[in-house]
């Protein structure tokens, strides 16, 4: 199953018969700049959020969509329900052994267009994009799907982190729900898959952390069907499971867009993880410098380790490696 437009945006072409405020399709985010081979984003829904909304799921009394009859969803939403029913339901495995490095090179150029994934996604998801050279995005306008606000992105020391590239299914969540059984190559593919990457408001992404649909949903209700549908799509693609609480939360959001109900199922325990043998002692490395406990002598070393580009605050980042002082080193 493939949803068109923004990889996380299920195109909910809502008809007048639905009269559903959280699923009316009244606006698109602007297409990415020319030269990027990924799909142009499309923001599902009105792009507005109700006053006083938070990123948390509505409570039991939240019946704002009770007038929508089940079974009248857009086919893409109903497909998400069908796929959700095929996902295994298990408990969350321990986080033991997780690290970002288990998911391979950051922002690897998997589509081989010469640009790293961060710049690809920035260009895809923003409008009015201006670049330096063929890849490096300097400025752009983001219609943020998580908050329904407009962000004027400017690359720079204090501004680059205004826009994050989010993993819609967080890597830590994936690790605890099947990714640790995947090959290293498959995990790297997951971490750099355009389907699972989305340019979003930085603070909202920090609030999300590694939460799943049971613990965090976008404040922008108009985007929630697209958001959970993409989580289903990604988990199906990589053979990841869901917890019972997560499955129920996704099902509730899809029902609000007119989809059929998914029958509840019992959760089975997560498979036991075999302890890995103790690693061989590693050679001593130079003392860490500001930016974490990882040190790269130069950008060549960072690239060889699959860590480039490095954002300010990430392990291994040093101002000396950031020639234009824009908060992104070794581009």
C-alpha positions, -999 to 999 in steps of 0.1 A, spaced: 0 0 0 13 34 -9 -1 68 1 6 95 -24 19 130 -16 38 136 15 50 102 27 32 106 59 2 123 44 -26 99 34 -46 118 8 -79 120 25 -101 133 -3 -130 140 21 -164 144 5 -192 167 17 -210 136 31 -183 132 57 -186 166 72 -156 158 94 -135 186 106 -105 164 114 -104 149 79 -115 177 56 -89 182 28 -86 219 23 -49 226 19 -17 212 5 18 220 17 39 235 -12 59 213 -34 96 209 -29 121 228 -50 131 215 -84 160 190 -86 148 167 -57 136 134 -69 114 126 -39 77 132 -40 62 166 -33 45 168 1 8 172 6 -7 182 39 -39 164 47 -66 183 64 -75 219 70 -40 227 85 -57 242 115 -58 230 151 -85 235 177 -78 262 204 -60 248 234 -50 216 218 -20 196 230 -1 168 214 -20 143 235 -48 121 224 -83 132 232 -100 117 263 -128 91 265 -154 119 262 -139 132 229 -168 124 205 -163 152 180 -165 127 151 -194 106 163 -215 117 134 -193 99 109 -205 65 100 -179 37 101 -171 22 67 -173 54 48 -136 63 49 -114 72 20 -101 39 6 -66 48 17 -77 51 53 -96 19 51 -64 3 36 -46 15 67 -72 -3 89 -68 -35 69 -30 -34 72 -32 -26 109 -51 -58 114 -22 -77 99 4 -64 123 16 -86 152 5 -74 186 32 -79 212 46 -63 243 75 -38 241 109 -55 242 137 -40 264 156 -11 251 188 -30 259 215 -25 232 198 4 215 219 33 201 216 55 171 246 38 156 226 6 153 207 23 124 237 30 102 248 62 85 229 93 93 211 109 64 226 85 39 220 93 2 200 62 -4 184 75 -36 219 84 -49 209 119 -62 240 134 -46 222 150 -17 219 137 19 185 128 32 182 158 55 186 183 27 163 161 4 135 162 30 139 199 37 136 206 0 107 182 -4 86 194 25 92 232 23 82 258 -2 102 289 -14 134 268 -10 167 285 -17 199 265 -19 236 269 -20 247 246 -48 226 217 -58 218 203 -23 224 226 7 190 242 17 195 277 31 160 289 36 124 278 30 89 279 44 74 249 63 37 245 68 43 223 99 20 192 99 24 186 137 13 221 149 -4 237 118 19 267 121 42 283 95 79 282 101 103 304 82 134 282 81 168 299 80 200 278 82 222 291 109 239 286 142 208 294 162 180 286 137 188 253 120 171 233 148 138 252 143 130 224 118 138 188 126 136 158 104 115 134 123 113 96 121 76 91 121 82 57 136 109 65 161 141 45 159 140 36 196 104 25 192 113 4 162 142 -12 181 119 -23 209 93 -37 184 113 -58 160 141 -38 145 168 -53 166 161 -86 148 166 -69 114 200 -69 96 222 -38 99 215 -29 63 178 -31 67 179 -9 98 199 17 79 173 16 51 146 22 77 164 52 92 168 68 58 135 58 42 117 89 28 84 73 38 95 75 74 110 110 73 92 143 77 103 179 82 85 192 114 86 218 141 117 211 163 100 216 197 71 194 188 95 167 177 114 170 210 80 166 228 73 135 209 106 118 217 104 81 210 66 79 217 42 58 197 6 66 189 -5 55 224 16 81 241 19 110 216 -1 124 187 3 157 168 -15 187 182 -29 193 147 -59 170 147 -63 174 109 -31 155 104 -36 126 128 -51 102 103 -22 107 80 3 104 108 -10 71 122 -16 57 87 20 62 79 31 46 111 11 15 100 26 16 66 62 18 79 57 -9 105 42 -32 78 71 -25 54 97 -34 80 79 -62 98 76 -43 131 49 -50 156 26 -28 177 16 -30 213 -21 -35 222 -24 1 235 -7 14 203 -30 -6 181 -61 7 199 -49 43 197 -43 40 159 -77 23 154 -94 51 173 -79 78 151 -88 59 119 -123 54 131 -127 92 135 -120 94 98 -147 69 90 -128 37 89 -141 4 102 -133 -7 137 -104 -31 142 -113 -60 165 -92 -60 197 -67 -87 202 -47 -100 231 -10 -89 234 16 -116 235 50 -111 252 79 -97 232 104 -124 222 133 -128 245 165 -111 233 196 -133 234 225 -114 251 253 -105 228 288 -117 235 310 -91 251 328 -70 224 365 -70 220 382 -40 237 384 -11 214 416 10 209 419 41 229 406 73 212 415 109 219 397 126 248 362 138 240 357 175 231 325 195 235 296 180 216 295 146 233 317 115 240 325 109 203 355 126 187 363 128 150 397 143 140 381 159 109 352 156 85 369 129 66 369 108 97 333 116 104 323 106 69 342 74 71 323 66 103 290 73 85 282 101 109 282 131 86 266 156 85 268 164 122 243 188 138 252 211 166 247 192 199 251 158 183 280 136 195 312 144 176 301 179 165 329 206 169 328 242 158 361 237 140 344 213 116 315 237 109 332 261 84 302 283 77 291 282 114 255 272 104 251 245 130 257 217 105 292 203 101 307 181 74 280 186 49 
